């Protein structure tokens, strides 16, 4: 299949080279010129646990992207989603499937402004990856990927996509409740990303603070109330279980979440699509969301500094 | 009068040398050995806008303090108050007046555990001072001092103390609502100290953030609700008016609040007697205090790092 990956950061590149390795016709689309130029010139440099290799994946700037593509996979950060969708409008027009695997809340709503609901797939992946520099990623570990068409099921297309993803090692399955998974991941990130960014520490250091779980619970309890108002059956325990797991230094303890990296590098963060989304929906529905509101403003304050 | 100043930090030293200058018999009491030794050896070195001078004020370690004193003035930090009162028990026994001018909420309650209510004066001073190092303060600017006996009025003693303070340039008057002033100052400090410490900035830098007033209001609105449950007629506007004033860089914009300094130097902060006190009283009275609770835990997290 002809596949476009829009938002070729760490995760977009990881999906890109794995799908290419499985024989698909992949094109990377991004807005970072230095990165695109590096990939065009020498290929995408991929380090894994055991190999180092250049992948000659076609790569174009978002404004230059042209279809047709069968599948467009969006890994664009939530705050750049709207601009990306505007840029690649010609690409979207002919796509049979437009899939968002981006983190945060609100991406599906943004997508619905630009493409037909029937073509939209939403998903969550637990794979991870690091962008080391222009044209260079480090892809280690593994994880599952969950997908769901958000309008109605089309079993032929679903089977095709799942088969292709699994051939590429992406451990994919069709989910019946992808929204719950998206909210669960957003709640997890609203704890880890936000507190590690604010306290300037990695996941393990945060987890070792005696009040870490209390801080997490302040965020998650509001998250759960807001989720229920949206018919998402999220529970505190679903999120806190995952939180406790990564506090273990043998897990991802040494990892600095992306929001920490964003603040360190003076970039805007995804806060408005994590704690900020909860604050927004909560205020609109008269649900107390003071912790998420305060954290959103504190991260914006850090961005301003 | 024989006056003991317990807690001879910046403010204790400032009151000490000003009362000595006015002819009173002053002794400084503190727990910081290097500071007490410096004062004993060379005197207290005081810089003002126009002068630099050594004051030969007697100074003793808290455990060695002996009375009798007519007046004991406590400038001990709230979190050290209990330990200080235990150390100077012999001094307190004979004092006619025990006065707390320390910042934060809960000092009067702590004092009541150790001395007769009839001897307690509570107060607030808007004078400020910086401790430059052992035995060395910088005392600039001026400000009013408000005092009130917390049990019943004794006009002879009050007149005497006010006359003495004013002779020393401490701009004192008897207040009819010192608790309101204490809560107002605590609310102000719960905004300025806490956010500047958390965001690692000075007052002016905090004030220039576009969300500064929203962040302030999240703290103050809870403060006001908790104050009302304690019959303290605090309003949001009383606090926010003062907050707005110091945001002006021509005011104290370049000032780093003491909590910022405490965190930078790895010391414990007064957070439990500011936002933390509001969280505690609020939770006990079923008043929502999420912002103050979250900020308290974040500052404790910073102390732990």
Contacts between the chains, C-beta under 8 A, distances in Angstrom:
chain1	res1	chain2	res2	distance
A	195	B	301	8.0
A	198	B	198	7.6
A	198	B	298	7.0
A	199	B	298	7.3
A	199	B	301	5.6
A	199	B	302	6.9
A	199	B	305	6.8
A	201	B	305	6.7
A	205	B	305	7.5
A	209	B	301	5.0
A	209	B	304	5.3
A	209	B	305	7.7
A	210	B	304	6.7
A	211	B	297	4.7
A	211	B	300	5.8
A	211	B	301	5.9
A	211	B	304	7.8
A	212	B	301	7.8
A	214	B	297	5.9
A	215	B	294	7.4
A	215	B	297	5.4
A	215	B	298	7.3
A	215	B	301	6.9
A	218	B	290	6.7
A	218	B	293	7.0
A	218	B	294	5.5
A	218	B	297	7.5
A	288	B	288	6.3
A	288	B	290	7.0
A	290	B	218	6.7
A	290	B	288	7.0
A	290	B	290	3.8
A	290	B	291	5.1
A	290	B	294	7.6
A	291	B	290	5.1
A	291	B	291	7.7
A	291	B	294	5.2
A	293	B	218	7.0
A	294	B	215	7.3
A	294	B	218	5.4
A	294	B	290	7.6
A	294	B	291	5.1
A	294	B	294	5.9
A	294	B	295	7.5
A	295	B	294	7.5
A	297	B	211	4.7
A	297	B	214	5.9
A	297	B	215	5.4
A	297	B	218	7.5
A	298	B	198	7.0
A	298	B	199	7.3
A	298	B	215	7.2
A	300	B	211	5.8
A	301	B	195	8.0
A	301	B	199	5.7
A	301	B	209	5.0
A	301	B	211	5.9
A	301	B	212	7.8
A	301	B	215	6.9
A	302	B	199	6.9
A	304	B	209	5.3
A	304	B	210	6.7
A	304	B	211	7.8
A	305	B	199	6.8
A	305	B	201	6.7
A	305	B	205	7.5
A	305	B	209	7.7
